[in-house]
Amino acid sequence: MIKFLDLQKINLSHQAEIEERLLNTFRSGWYLLGNEVKNFEENLAKHTGSKYAIGVANGLDALRLILRAYIELGIMQKGDEIVVPANTYIASILAISDNGLVPVLVEPSLDHYNIDIDKVEEKITSKTKGILIVHLYGRVIFSEKLKEIAGKYQLKIIEDNAQAIGAKWKNANTGNLGDAAGFSFYPGKNLGALGDAGGITTNDDTLAKTIRALANYGSSQKYVNIYQGLNSRLDEIQAAVLDVKLKYIDAENDRRKEIAARYIDEIENPNIVLPENPSDTAEHVWHIFIIRTENREKLQNYLTENGVQTLIHYPIPPHKQEAYKEWNDWSFPITEMIHNEVLSLPISPVMSDEEIVKVIKVINQFNV
């Protein structure tokens, strides 16, 4: 079976370096807010081109903390609206509602499955305070028009960069396109920890200071609490692992790009809708390689029978989840079609050429 993602093989490729760093961390006797976190934050900031990087417990907390900091700074208040794509993993929306803010859902474009920037401005009201863009599937979504809209209405642009570390728009890295960005380092991400982990990047001095305090019980000085904060800290062990793997992220992303290019060029089945090629301004990192078909169940079963593991990202859109049952009768037809048709093919930096060839061959032989 060709695995959708062979995490064990990916991590074992860095085994010696990770084991050395973990042993050093264990022997140091310092397990929170130490040198490993400091080193990783500095290297993450350097990689993204951002002034600040802050390690936190997970990707959801990263987004929650950004929005919470804007509330504490008086830039937003409960009841304000945040524009967000309807087609996304639910964490993007949970971060908004958890802060007492109102998610305003916008349909994606079928060209790239990310938020349709041409539909953003019509959703803006006097209560809109931010646009949360999601670089879904490792595909960049950004434009000059988006910047113009944000400037016109004085809105913050927040990036959900959980799936797109290392992606670029006009040679600028995601995580350094908007006002702040949240990262997930969940094990299955392009840059994955050995457990939950997350991060935040920004160039805003005050925002960074506020986020760092909020993530540490609302404290920037021990036993002095200026906010009703959270406990959301990246630990030394996960930071050590991430710092090792960060050195290889660009090379591993390059391998993903090679695989995606082969899929796009060589899958020729007319029953399959392939993703579009990147534009001249965008450089995707293909966290997930999405195809679409009206015959998803049949195709997935066929691929399984022929030794190719696939997953569905994601089967139920946020507005159809019980968690947001007050939205269940809303209609977002493009989002719903995507969620009903998408299938994720194997893609990872440790896939062999033989495995790539097999995936392509099997798909091309699929008949409805």
C-alpha positions, 0 to 999 in steps of 0.5 A: 500500500502506498501510504497517504503520508509516511510520517515514520519514514519522514521523521526517521530521515532526521533521526540522528539529529533529532535524537541528539537534540532531544538528548541534549534537551533532556539533559539540560533540565530545562523544559519550558521557555528555554533555549530550544524555543528561543532558537526555533522562534529566531529561525522561524522568524528568519525563514518567514522574513518576519520580525517576531515568531512566538511558539504556542501549543497548537495551530488553533491557539495561534489563531485564537491568540492573534484575535484575542490580542487584537481585542485586548488592544482595543482594535477589535471587540466582541461582536465584530465581524471577521471575513473567513472562507467557507471552505476551510478546516473548522479551526479557522472558524473556531478561533473567531467564534471562540473570541466572541467575534462573528465569522462571515463566510465567503465562498471559494473560487473553484480555480484554487479552492481558497477564498474568492477575493472578488467576493470579499468586499461585498461582505464587508460591513461597519462591523468588519475588522479583519479578513482571515485568509487560509492558505488551504492545501498549501496553496497561496491566496493573496493579491494586490486587490486583497491589500487594497480592500484591507487598506480601504476599510482599515482591516487586519489581514490574518493568515491561517498558515497551518498548511503552507509554511514555505509557500510564497507570493511574489517572493515573500513567504506566507506568514509574512504577507498580512498583519499576523499569521498562525501556524500549525506544526501538527505531525502531519503538516509539512513542518511537523512536530512529534505532537501538538505545536504551533506558532505565530509570526508578525512584524507588529511589536505591540501585538507580539508582546501582547500575544506572548503575555496572553499565551503565558497566563496573561503575564510578561513578568512572573506572578504579575498578570495583566490579562486573563490569559491562557497557558499555550506554550511551545515546549522545549522538546517539540521546539528542538524537533521543529528546529531540526526539521525547519532546516530541511523544509524548503528541500522537502517542499521542493520534492512535493512540488515535483510530485504535484507537477508530475500529477498535473502533467501526467494524470489524464483521466477525463473523470478527474478534475486536477488543481490548476498550475501555480500562477507566476506570482504564487509558489505553492507547497502542496501540503495536500494534493486535491483532485475532484470527481463526482464518483469519489466513493467509487474512485477511493475504493478503486484506489484502495483496492489497487494499493493507493491510500487516499483521504478526504479533506474535508467531508463536511463543511463548517456550516454543516457541522453540528457545532454550528447548527444555527448555520446548517440551513445556509447554502454555500453551493461551491463549498458544498460541491468541493466537500462532496467531490475532493479526494487527497492523493499521496504526496510527501517528500519521501515518496519514491518515483516508483510510487508516483508512477503507480499512482498516476497509472492507477488513476489513469486506468480508472473507469466510471 
